[in-house]
């Protein structure tokens, strides 16, 4: 009986190994050999799916985008009130615990490398409009519910909120802000938008 291989699971496993290498050793350490070792796979198996470092990084970046989308969807599944959903979604994307610090370290590495890698930059641009749209929808819904000021421009406020979140990530990762200070800063920002 031939062995049935789940190719999607293998690609996901390789992508997760790339994330571990990035998190533990930095983007410059990503290589077929390092990723194969981190994945616990023969190098030939990894090369069946990706043959270059660039292909590995794009695979890992796509998995990273799915990972973010899954986390946002999980928040949305347990929260329906728009302002609370907006707050919880932003908090889900900030480095407030070990798992989210891991996520953000990997994300920052991809952001840095995408500045000089056009294919990564193109992949990074795919996810941002969805997140900004989601933020804007929650802001509009919170305005309709009387939670946020009616004069606010949802699209602009979504961009400002995203910029706030991105701006605080690095300072939090290096220990400038504690998780409690990050939550307080977000709450302060959202309170200024209230009706």
TORKOL-4160 file (C-alpha; in steps of 0.2 Angstrom, whole numbers, padded with zeros to 4 digits, m for minus):
195
<pt num="1" X="0000" Y="0000" Z="0000"/>
<pt num="2" X="0008" Y="0017" Z="m0005"/>
<pt num="3" X="0010" Y="0030" Z="0008"/>
<pt num="4" X="m0002" Y="0044" Z="0007"/>
<pt num="5" X="0007" Y="0061" Z="0009"/>
<pt num="6" X="m0002" Y="0076" Z="0015"/>
<pt num="7" X="0007" Y="0089" Z="0004"/>
<pt num="8" X="m0002" Y="0104" Z="0013"/>
<pt num="9" X="0003" Y="0098" Z="0030"/>
<pt num="10" X="0021" Y="0096" Z="0024"/>
<pt num="11" X="0022" Y="0114" Z="0017"/>
<pt num="12" X="0014" Y="0120" Z="0033"/>
<pt num="13" X="0028" Y="0110" Z="0043"/>
<pt num="14" X="0041" Y="0118" Z="0032"/>
<pt num="15" X="0034" Y="0135" Z="0034"/>
<pt num="16" X="0034" Y="0133" Z="0053"/>
<pt num="17" X="0052" Y="0127" Z="0053"/>
<pt num="18" X="0056" Y="0143" Z="0043"/>
<pt num="19" X="0048" Y="0153" Z="0057"/>
<pt num="20" X="0057" Y="0144" Z="0070"/>
<pt num="21" X="0074" Y="0147" Z="0062"/>
<pt num="22" X="0069" Y="0166" Z="0059"/>
<pt num="23" X="0064" Y="0167" Z="0078"/>
<pt num="24" X="0079" Y="0158" Z="0085"/>
<pt num="25" X="0093" Y="0163" Z="0073"/>
<pt num="26" X="0087" Y="0177" Z="0062"/>
<pt num="27" X="0082" Y="0179" Z="0044"/>
<pt num="28" X="0100" Y="0178" Z="0038"/>
<pt num="29" X="0101" Y="0160" Z="0045"/>
<pt num="30" X="0087" Y="0153" Z="0034"/>
<pt num="31" X="0094" Y="0140" Z="0022"/>
<pt num="32" X="0088" Y="0124" Z="0015"/>
<pt num="33" X="0100" Y="0114" Z="0027"/>
<pt num="34" X="0094" Y="0124" Z="0043"/>
<pt num="35" X="0076" Y="0123" Z="0039"/>
<pt num="36" X="0077" Y="0104" Z="0035"/>
<pt num="37" X="0086" Y="0102" Z="0052"/>
<pt num="38" X="0072" Y="0112" Z="0061"/>
<pt num="39" X="0059" Y="0103" Z="0052"/>
<pt num="40" X="0067" Y="0086" Z="0056"/>
<pt num="41" X="0066" Y="0081" Z="0037"/>
<pt num="42" X="0079" Y="0076" Z="0025"/>
<pt num="43" X="0085" Y="0090" Z="0014"/>
<pt num="44" X="0078" Y="0081" Z="m0001"/>
<pt num="45" X="0061" Y="0081" Z="0006"/>
<pt num="46" X="0062" Y="0100" Z="0009"/>
<pt num="47" X="0069" Y="0103" Z="m0009"/>
<pt num="48" X="0054" Y="0093" Z="m0016"/>
<pt num="49" X="0043" Y="0108" Z="m0010"/>
<pt num="50" X="0055" Y="0123" Z="m0011"/>
<pt num="51" X="0071" Y="0124" Z="m0020"/>
<pt num="52" X="0078" Y="0141" Z="m0015"/>
<pt num="53" X="0078" Y="0152" Z="0000"/>
<pt num="54" X="0067" Y="0164" Z="m0008"/>
<pt num="55" X="0054" Y="0151" Z="m0011"/>
<pt num="56" X="0055" Y="0145" Z="0007"/>
<pt num="57" X="0053" Y="0163" Z="0013"/>
<pt num="58" X="0038" Y="0166" Z="0002"/>
<pt num="59" X="0030" Y="0149" Z="0008"/>
<pt num="60" X="0033" Y="0154" Z="0026"/>
<pt num="61" X="0026" Y="0172" Z="0023"/>
<pt num="62" X="0010" Y="0165" Z="0015"/>
<pt num="63" X="0009" Y="0153" Z="0031"/>
<pt num="64" X="0012" Y="0168" Z="0042"/>
<pt num="65" X="m0002" Y="0178" Z="0034"/>
<pt num="66" X="m0014" Y="0163" Z="0036"/>
<pt num="67" X="m0008" Y="0162" Z="0054"/>
<pt num="68" X="m0013" Y="0181" Z="0057"/>
<pt num="69" X="m0030" Y="0178" Z="0048"/>
<pt num="70" X="m0034" Y="0163" Z="0059"/>
<pt num="71" X="m0030" Y="0173" Z="0075"/>
<pt num="72" X="m0041" Y="0188" Z="0070"/>
<pt num="73" X="m0055" Y="0176" Z="0065"/>
<pt num="74" X="m0054" Y="0167" Z="0082"/>
<pt num="75" X="m0056" Y="0184" Z="0091"/>
<pt num="76" X="m0071" Y="0188" Z="0080"/>
<pt num="77" X="m0079" Y="0171" Z="0084"/>
<pt num="78" X="m0079" Y="0175" Z="0102"/>
<pt num="79" X="m0083" Y="0193" Z="0102"/>
<pt num="80" X="m0097" Y="0203" Z="0093"/>
<pt num="81" X="m0098" Y="0220" Z="0100"/>
<pt num="82" X="m0088" Y="0231" Z="0088"/>
<pt num="83" X="m0077" Y="0242" Z="0099"/>
<pt num="84" X="m0073" Y="0227" Z="0110"/>
<pt num="85" X="m0069" Y="0217" Z="0094"/>
<pt num="86" X="m0058" Y="0230" Z="0088"/>
<pt num="87" X="m0048" Y="0232" Z="0104"/>
<pt num="88" X="m0046" Y="0213" Z="0106"/>
<pt num="89" X="m0040" Y="0211" Z="0088"/>
<pt num="90" X="m0027" Y="0224" Z="0090"/>
<pt num="91" X="m0021" Y="0216" Z="0107"/>
<pt num="92" X="m0021" Y="0199" Z="0098"/>
<pt num="93" X="m0008" Y="0206" Z="0086"/>
<pt num="94" X="0004" Y="0214" Z="0099"/>
<pt num="95" X="0018" Y="0205" Z="0109"/>
<pt num="96" X="0009" Y="0203" Z="0125"/>
<pt num="97" X="0014" Y="0185" Z="0129"/>
<pt num="98" X="0026" Y="0172" Z="0123"/>
<pt num="99" X="0016" Y="0166" Z="0108"/>
<pt num="100" X="0012" Y="0184" Z="0102"/>
<pt num="101" X="0031" Y="0189" Z="0105"/>
<pt num="102" X="0036" Y="0174" Z="0094"/>
<pt num="103" X="0023" Y="0180" Z="0081"/>
<pt num="104" X="0029" Y="0198" Z="0081"/>
<pt num="105" X="0048" Y="0193" Z="0080"/>
<pt num="106" X="0044" Y="0183" Z="0065"/>
<pt num="107" X="0033" Y="0197" Z="0058"/>
<pt num="108" X="0047" Y="0210" Z="0060"/>
<pt num="109" X="0060" Y="0200" Z="0052"/>
<pt num="110" X="0048" Y="0198" Z="0037"/>
<pt num="111" X="0045" Y="0217" Z="0037"/>
<pt num="112" X="0063" Y="0221" Z="0037"/>
<pt num="113" X="0068" Y="0209" Z="0023"/>
<pt num="114" X="0053" Y="0214" Z="0012"/>
<pt num="115" X="0060" Y="0232" Z="0011"/>
<pt num="116" X="0074" Y="0224" Z="0000"/>
<pt num="117" X="0065" Y="0209" Z="m0008"/>
<pt num="118" X="0051" Y="0214" Z="m0020"/>
<pt num="119" X="0042" Y="0197" Z="m0020"/>
<pt num="120" X="0041" Y="0198" Z="m0001"/>
<pt num="121" X="0035" Y="0216" Z="m0001"/>
<pt num="122" X="0021" Y="0211" Z="m0014"/>
<pt num="123" X="0016" Y="0196" Z="m0003"/>
<pt num="124" X="0016" Y="0208" Z="0013"/>
<pt num="125" X="0005" Y="0220" Z="0004"/>
<pt num="126" X="m0008" Y="0207" Z="0001"/>
<pt num="127" X="m0014" Y="0205" Z="0019"/>
<pt num="128" X="m0014" Y="0223" Z="0025"/>
<pt num="129" X="m0029" Y="0229" Z="0015"/>
<pt num="130" X="m0040" Y="0215" Z="0023"/>
<pt num="131" X="m0034" Y="0220" Z="0041"/>
<pt num="132" X="m0037" Y="0238" Z="0037"/>
<pt num="133" X="m0054" Y="0235" Z="0030"/>
<pt num="134" X="m0058" Y="0224" Z="0046"/>
<pt num="135" X="m0053" Y="0238" Z="0057"/>
<pt num="136" X="m0063" Y="0251" Z="0047"/>
<pt num="137" X="m0078" Y="0240" Z="0047"/>
<pt num="138" X="m0077" Y="0238" Z="0066"/>
<pt num="139" X="m0075" Y="0257" Z="0068"/>
<pt num="140" X="m0090" Y="0260" Z="0057"/>
<pt num="141" X="m0100" Y="0248" Z="0067"/>
<pt num="142" X="m0095" Y="0256" Z="0083"/>
<pt num="143" X="m0100" Y="0273" Z="0077"/>
<pt num="144" X="m0117" Y="0266" Z="0072"/>
<pt num="145" X="m0119" Y="0259" Z="0090"/>
<pt num="146" X="m0115" Y="0276" Z="0097"/>
<pt num="147" X="m0098" Y="0269" Z="0104"/>
<pt num="148" X="m0086" Y="0280" Z="0094"/>
<pt num="149" X="m0088" Y="0298" Z="0088"/>
<pt num="150" X="m0098" Y="0300" Z="0072"/>
<pt num="151" X="m0087" Y="0312" Z="0064"/>
<pt num="152" X="m0072" Y="0300" Z="0063"/>
<pt num="153" X="m0066" Y="0294" Z="0046"/>
<pt num="154" X="m0066" Y="0275" Z="0048"/>
<pt num="155" X="m0053" Y="0272" Z="0035"/>
<pt num="156" X="m0041" Y="0285" Z="0042"/>
<pt num="157" X="m0044" Y="0279" Z="0059"/>
<pt num="158" X="m0040" Y="0261" Z="0054"/>
<pt num="159" X="m0024" Y="0267" Z="0047"/>
<pt num="160" X="m0019" Y="0277" Z="0062"/>
<pt num="161" X="m0024" Y="0262" Z="0073"/>
<pt num="162" X="m0013" Y="0250" Z="0063"/>
<pt num="163" X="0002" Y="0263" Z="0063"/>
<pt num="164" X="0000" Y="0264" Z="0082"/>
<pt num="165" X="0000" Y="0245" Z="0084"/>
<pt num="166" X="0015" Y="0243" Z="0072"/>
<pt num="167" X="0024" Y="0257" Z="0081"/>
<pt num="168" X="0023" Y="0250" Z="0098"/>
<pt num="169" X="0028" Y="0232" Z="0093"/>
<pt num="170" X="0047" Y="0235" Z="0092"/>
<pt num="171" X="0048" Y="0245" Z="0108"/>
<pt num="172" X="0038" Y="0232" Z="0117"/>
<pt num="173" X="0049" Y="0217" Z="0110"/>
<pt num="174" X="0065" Y="0226" Z="0117"/>
<pt num="175" X="0057" Y="0229" Z="0134"/>
<pt num="176" X="0054" Y="0248" Z="0133"/>
<pt num="177" X="0035" Y="0245" Z="0136"/>
<pt num="178" X="0027" Y="0231" Z="0148"/>
<pt num="179" X="0012" Y="0222" Z="0142"/>
<pt num="180" X="0002" Y="0232" Z="0154"/>
<pt num="181" X="0008" Y="0249" Z="0147"/>
<pt num="182" X="0004" Y="0243" Z="0130"/>
<pt num="183" X="m0014" Y="0239" Z="0135"/>
<pt num="184" X="m0016" Y="0255" Z="0144"/>
<pt num="185" X="m0009" Y="0265" Z="0128"/>
<pt num="186" X="m0022" Y="0256" Z="0117"/>
<pt num="187" X="m0036" Y="0260" Z="0129"/>
<pt num="188" X="m0031" Y="0278" Z="0130"/>
<pt num="189" X="m0031" Y="0279" Z="0111"/>
<pt num="190" X="m0048" Y="0271" Z="0109"/>
<pt num="191" X="m0055" Y="0282" Z="0123"/>
<pt num="192" X="m0050" Y="0298" Z="0113"/>
<pt num="193" X="m0061" Y="0291" Z="0099"/>
<pt num="194" X="m0077" Y="0288" Z="0110"/>
<pt num="195" X="m0093" Y="0297" Z="0106"/>
